[in-house]
Amino acid sequence: MSTLLELNNIECRHDDRVAVRDLSMCAPKGSLVCLLGPSGCGKTTVLRAIAGFHALSHGEIVINGRCVSRPRFTIAPEARRLGMVFQDYALFPHMTVKRNIGFGLRRVGRAEKSALIGEMLERVGLDGMGDRYPHELSGGQQQRVALARALAPNPDLLLMDEPFSNLDVDLRERLIDEVRQILKDQEMTCVLVTHDQHDAFSLGDEVGVMYEGGILQWDSPYNLYHRPATRFIADFIGQGVFLAGTLATDNKVETELGIVQGRCEFEWQQGTAIDVLLRPDDVLPDPASHLKAEIVQKAFKGAEILYTLQLASGGKILSLFPSHADHAIGEQVGIRVKADHVVAFKR
């Protein structure tokens, strides 16, 4: 698969402050990639640099084999064949849905333009709504209009900046699935930036976790969750608690919950003090277990209940129980650890 977007050791500055440093990434044609990180990590600056709105102080950006940015050289945004979807959708309130979608189709004949708009309306599931105005649409429908407008000129690359953050949870999950399918059907290459790991994992084929202007790990969502490269990523991705332990053998860790054994071997010497990450799905209910913990907090999640459990030492862990296993705060419950992917870091 050929590469559509390349960022080679780019650096971006805000006055004297380095916002992005020595960052490299690539996106193959037809791939959906995400930059994920907390506020202020530099992800939006990277997106603006790809779009041509932020100059580079070092490195280069290549789109479809053509250098579009390097120090003291920038091709204008409108010449980069990009589509953009923003957090606030940026629809024109005085224009109908049809006119919003057709806004970027300036060099297209009237008949072809009308056909393209109709095709885009059908593709994003808004057939029959072309004569409505943005204020007459729901948030999800407005997002689809913004997507249709970005895709109508058939760009080489689509850029999305926190596009789902203004939607409620149920609509957000449904729309992300729909958008992913639309982009895959179009064989569109897309870069999404978001602080929300659910958005990144649901949409992205690959995700880069950013921190302080750099990418800490570029990987599949599965590997970021089960094989985080740094303690920051382990903390940032998913939920979990670190439990103190000692390396007993190459792949066994001794903890107050007993021996925790994973599939992979650790590189440290026996006896090394380490911290083991336990996710809620690593700690299972087991009424017959001799291991007991006290429920100190609970959160009903529908099919499951997330319990915060206090151990005899005073330490706390998280555990997911089936929702029919409804226990009271203060109750002692039996548990066991089953962690196939043991994540640990030297203390």
N, C-alpha and C positions, 0 to 999 in steps of 0.2 A: 504494500500500500504506500503510495507516494505521499510526501509531506506537503501540506498546504501552508502551514504557519510555522516559522522558526523564530525564536528569540535567542540570540547568542550573546551571553554575558552582558546583559543590558544593565545600565545604571541610570536612575532618574533622581533628580534633586528638586526639592522645594526650597528655593533660595540657597542657604548654606547647608541645609539638612539633607542627608541622603535618605530618600524614601524607599528606593529599590536598589539593591546592590548585587552585582554579579549573578543575575538571574538568567537561567537558560531553560527553555522548554520547547516542545514541538507538538503540533497537532496534525496527525495524518488526515488525508481527505476523507470526509464522511464521518469523522469521529466527534464525539461530544466530550469536551474536557472541562474541568472545573478548577478554579482557584478558590480555595477555602481557607478562611482564617478569621481571627478576631478583628474588630475595628482598629484601624491604624496600622495594619500589618503591611500595607502597600498594594493590596490586590486591585483596588480601583485605579490606582496610578498606573499599574501594568495595563489594564484595559484601555485607559486613556492614551497610553503610549502606542498600543496596537492600532487604535482608531486614528492616531495622528494629532491628538489634542495636547500631548505632552512630549516635549523634546527629550532626546537622549543625551546624556553626558558621556556615555561609553557604550560600546556594543552596537548591535544592529538588529533590525527586525526585517524578516523576509516573508513576503506573502506571494504564493504561487511562483516561487523562483526569482522574484524581483525584490531588491532591497528597497524598502519604503521609508526606513528611518535609520539614520546613523548620526553621530555628532555633527552639527551644523548642516544637516541635510534632512529635510522632511517632505515627503509627498503629501499633498493636501488630502484631508479626509475623504472628500467627495471623489477623489481619483483612485481610491483604494478598493473599490467594489465591495463595500461592507454594508451589512444591515445591522441596525442597533435596536435593542429593546430595553427601555429604561424602567427604573423602579416605579415611576409615577405615570408610565405609559406615554406621556407627552402627546396625547391626541389633541387635535384642533377642535375645540368645543363648538365652533360655528360651522363646522363641516359635517356632512353626513358620513356614515361608515364608508360608503363607496368612495367619496372624495378623499377621505383620510387614507384609504388603501391606495388610491391612485395618485397620491401626492408626488411620489418619486418617479412616476412614469411620464416624464416630460417629453421624451423623444419617441414616443410610441403613438401610432395613429389611433384615431378615435375608436374604430371598430376593434382593433387589437387590444386597446386599453380596456374597453368594456368587457371583452372576453376574458382578459387576465384577471380583472377584478372579480368577475363571476366565478372564475376557477378558484381564486384565493378564498372567497367567501365559503364556497363548498368545502374546500380543503380544511378550513378551521372550524367547520360546523356552524356557520352563521348564515347559511342560505336563507334568503327571504328577509334579512335584516339590513340590507344595504341602504335603505332610505331613512333609517333611524339615526339619531344623534347620540354622541357619547353619553350624555346624561340620562338617556333612556335605556342604557344597558347596565347589566350587573358588572361587578368588578372582574369576574372571570371572562365575561364577554368582551369587556374593554381590553383585557390582556390579549385575547385572541385577535382583536382588530390590530393591536400594536404589532403582534407577530406577523399577521398577514401583510401589513404595510412594509415591514422589514424584509419579508421574503419576496414580495411582488417584483422588484427589479432583478430577481435572480442573482443575489450577491454571491461572491466566492466564499465569504466568511460572515457568520452571524455572531455578534457580541451581545451578551445579556448581562445587565448590571442589577443584581438583586431583584429580579423581575417578579418574584412570588411573595415578597415580604409583606405586601399590603392586603393579602387575602387571608380569610379564615382557614383554619386547619383542614377541614374536610374538603373545601373547594381547592385548596392548595395541592393536596395529595392527588386529587382527581385531575387537575389541570396539568401538573407536572408529567403525569403518565401520558396525557393527551399530547402535550407539546413534544415529549420525547418521540412519540410515534410519528408525529407530523415531520419532525426533523429527520428521522431515520428514513421515512418514505421519500423525502426530498433528497436524501443522501447529502444533507447539509453539514458542513463543518461548523462547529459552534464552540465558543469559549464563554462560560458562565463564571461570574464572580459572586460569591455569597459568603455570609458568615454562618449560614445554617447548614449543618452537616446532612440533615435529611434531604434538603434540596440537592446538595452536591451528590449524595449517594444515589438518589433516585434518578437523576438525569445523566450523571457522568459515566462514561466508559472508564476514564482515568481521572484522578483527582490529585492536585498538588496542594499540600498543606503549607501555608505561608506563615512566617513569623519574623517580625522585625526586618522586612524588606527582602527576605529570601525564601526559597522553597526548601523545607526540611525533608520532605519525602514526596515523591511522585509515584503513585501506585494505584492499584485497583481499590475500590471501596472495601472489598473483602480483606485485603492485606493491610490496609490502614487500620482496620478494626482489630484484626487478629495478630498482626505482626508490626506494630508501630515501631518506628526506628528510634524514637527519642521519648523521654519521659513526658515532654510537653505534649506530643501527639497522643500518647496513651491517656493523658489527663483530658485533652481537648475532645477526643473522639469518644462518643458513647458515654456511658456512666460506669463508674467503678470506684473501688477503694484499694489503696495499697496496704498490704499486710506484711509485717516484718517477718523475715525468714532467714534460714541458713542453708547454703547449698550442701546437700548430703551426698549426692553422686552427680554424674554428668547431666542427668535430666530430672532429678528429684530434689525438691525443696522441703525442708522441715519447717513447719509453721505451728502456731498454737492450734490450728485446726487439723493437725496431722500432716502426713506426707502429701504434697501436691506434686503430681507427676505429669510432665508434658511429653509431646512427641519429639521435640527438638532438644539437642544437647546444648548446655551453656558452656561458655568459654572460660569461666572463672575456675579457680581452684576450690577443692572441697573445703568447707568451713567458711567460705566467703559470706559476709553479711549482705543480704539482698532484700529488695522489696518486691513482692509479688502483686501484680494487678489482678484483682478478682472482680469480674463483671457480675451483674445480677443474675445472668443465666448460667454462671459457673457454680452458684450456690443453690442446691436443690433441696426441697422439703423431704424429710425422711423421718417419719414418726418413730421408727425403730432405732434410730441412731443414738449413740451415747453422747454425741455432740449436741449441746443445747445452747440456745441463745435467746435473749429476751427481746421481744418486740418493743421498740421505742417510738416507732413512727410507721405509718402506713399510707399508701396512696392508691386508691382504686383506679385501675386502668381499663376497666371493661372485662376483657377475657382474663386479665391477670391482676394481681395485687402486688405492688412493689413495697416490700417491707424493709425498714432499716432495723438491723439486728445488732444488739450490743453483746459482745463476748464477755467471758469471765474476766479477761484482762482489762476491760473497759473500752477496748477497741470496737469499732463499728464496721459492719459490712452491709451490702445490699443483696436482696434475694427476691426473685420473682416466684410467686406461688400461683397456682390456678385460682381463679376468683371464687370458686366454691369453697376453697380452704380459707374461710374468713375467721381470722384470729383477732383477739382483743389486744390492745396495747397493754404491756406488762406481762403478757402470757409468755411462757417458755415453749419454744418449738424445737423439734429435732431437725438437724440439717446434715448434709454431706456435700463435699466439694467434688465436682466433676469438671475439670478444666482441661480440655483437649489441647487448647492453645495457651500454654503458660507464658505470660508476658512478665518479664522481671528485669529489674535494673539494679546495678550495684548501689548499695546504700552510701 
